């Protein structure tokens, strides 16, 4: 697929507390996952990525972990070849003044 047609879904948008996203249906192709954090001073967060064959945020299989840590901002991203039809994330930890995390998946 031509990159100009890439679809990006936001699973979490500038969230400031630990939480789990809804499950998103994703087509069977390689995906790019990205997580970012911003705040004031030292910020950190951990994002757990899960795949599942069912449209649920329970019982998925962990396929990636994004560890964010920096001064004011940080981001991670990687190509994932996992072919789960549904993906969800869990923001399992977040700290720092005004820390907010955004998580996206592109395909």
HUJO-V443921 format. One record per residue. N is the residue number from 0. RES is the residue in one letter. NEAR is the number of other C-alpha atoms within 10 Angstrom. Layout:
BEGIN
n;res;near
N;RES;NEAR
N;RES;NEAR
END
This chain:
BEGIN
n;res;near
0;X;7
1;X;5
2;X;7
3;X;6
4;X;8
5;X;10
6;X;10
7;X;13
8;X;13
9;X;15
10;X;19
11;X;21
12;X;13
13;X;14
14;X;15
15;X;21
16;X;14
17;X;15
18;X;14
19;X;17
20;X;16
21;X;16
22;X;21
23;X;20
24;X;16
25;X;18
26;X;12
27;X;13
28;X;13
29;X;14
30;X;20
31;X;14
32;X;20
33;X;18
34;X;24
35;X;23
36;X;29
37;X;24
38;X;20
39;X;14
40;X;13
41;X;15
42;X;23
43;X;24
44;X;24
45;X;20
46;X;25
47;X;17
48;X;20
49;X;21
50;X;26
51;X;21
52;X;14
53;X;15
54;X;16
55;X;15
56;X;19
57;X;11
58;X;11
59;X;20
60;X;14
61;X;14
62;X;14
63;X;16
64;X;15
65;X;20
66;X;16
67;X;21
68;X;21
69;X;17
70;X;14
71;X;17
72;X;19
73;X;18
74;X;17
75;X;15
76;X;14
77;X;13
78;X;13
79;X;15
80;X;12
81;X;13
82;X;16
83;X;19
84;X;17
85;X;21
86;X;27
87;X;25
88;X;25
89;X;20
90;X;22
91;X;13
92;X;16
93;X;21
94;X;18
95;X;20
96;X;15
97;X;13
98;X;22
99;X;23
100;X;27
101;X;19
102;X;26
103;X;17
104;X;22
105;X;15
106;X;19
END
